[in-house]
Structures are given as C-alpha cells and as structure tokens.
C-alpha cells in the first residue's frame, strides 16, 4: 500500500474514533452548569479536530488523484487519433 493511501486510511480511522467519542459524550448527562460548559468545550474541541481531519483527508485524496493521473499526462506520447 502506498504511503498516501496509508495516511488516508489512518486519518479516516482517527476521524471515526473522534466521531464515536463525540456521540458518546453527547449522550452523557450533566449535573450542573460547570459540567455543561466543560462538555460544550470538549465537543467544540472535537468538532475542530473532526473538521481538521476531514480537510487533511480531502487534501491527501486530491494529491493521490493527481499522482495517479500524472502518468497519463505523458507529453511525449502522441495519440494516433490526432
């Protein structure tokens, strides 16, 4: 497996774990205002992390597509259909 694909897979796993953690945190009850604020702060932090992971995944997927399409852009090749 290529390094970019491995990075994408690892980031996707981390994103899935973050989303599971967010879901379980949302279901936890809070007893007071301090706990609610702490929970909201943690959820905001996790949302930022999830957005960052999604952006990183998109960038790596774009790089991977560009890398795959590069060999087909061989300038020395002349199509017989031109």
C-alpha positions in Angstrom: 0.0 0.0 0.0 1.3 3.4 -0.9 2.2 6.0 1.8 -0.5 8.4 0.9 -3.2 5.7 0.9 -1.9 4.6 4.3 -2.1 8.1 5.7 -5.7 8.5 4.3 -6.7 5.2 6.0 -5.1 6.2 9.3 -6.8 9.6 9.2 -10.2 8.0 8.4 -9.8 5.7 11.4 -8.9 8.6 13.6 -12.0 10.5 12.3 -14.2 7.6 13.0 -12.9 7.3 16.6 -13.4 11.1 17.1 -17.0 10.8 15.9 -17.7 7.8 18.2 -16.2 9.8 21.1 -18.4 12.8 20.2 -21.5 10.6 20.1 -20.8 9.0 23.5 -20.0 12.4 25.0 -23.3 13.9 23.7 -25.2 11.2 25.5 -23.6 11.7 28.9 -25.8 13.6 31.4 -24.6 16.7 33.1 -25.3 17.7 36.7 -24.6 21.4 36.6 -23.5 24.5 34.6 -19.8 23.8 35.1 -20.2 20.3 33.6 -22.3 21.6 30.8 -19.6 24.2 29.9 -16.9 21.6 30.2 -18.8 19.3 27.9 -19.5 22.0 25.4 -15.8 23.0 25.3 -14.8 19.4 24.8 -17.4 19.0 22.0 -16.1 22.2 20.3 -12.6 20.9 20.5 -13.7 17.6 19.0 -15.6 19.4 16.2 -12.5 21.3 15.3 -10.4 18.1 15.3 -13.0 16.4 13.0 -13.0 19.3 10.6 -9.2 19.3 10.5 -9.2 15.5 9.8 -11.7 15.9 7.0 -9.7 18.6 5.4 -6.5 16.6 5.7 -8.2 13.6 4.1 -9.5 15.7 1.2 -6.1 17.1 0.6 -4.4 13.7 0.6 -7.1 12.3 -1.7 -6.6 15.2 -4.1 -2.8 14.5 -4.0 -3.4 10.8 -4.6 -5.7 11.5 -7.6 -3.2 13.9 -9.1 -0.4 11.4 -8.6 -2.4 8.7 -10.3 -3.4 10.9 -13.2 0.2 12.1 -13.8 1.4 9.1 -15.8 -1.4 9.5 -18.3 -0.2 13.1 -19.0 2.9 11.9 -20.8 3.8 14.7 -23.2 6.0 12.5 -25.4 3.0 10.3 -26.3 1.2 11.2 -29.5 -2.3 9.8 -29.9 -2.9 8.1 -33.2 -6.3 9.7 -33.3 -5.0 13.3 -33.6 
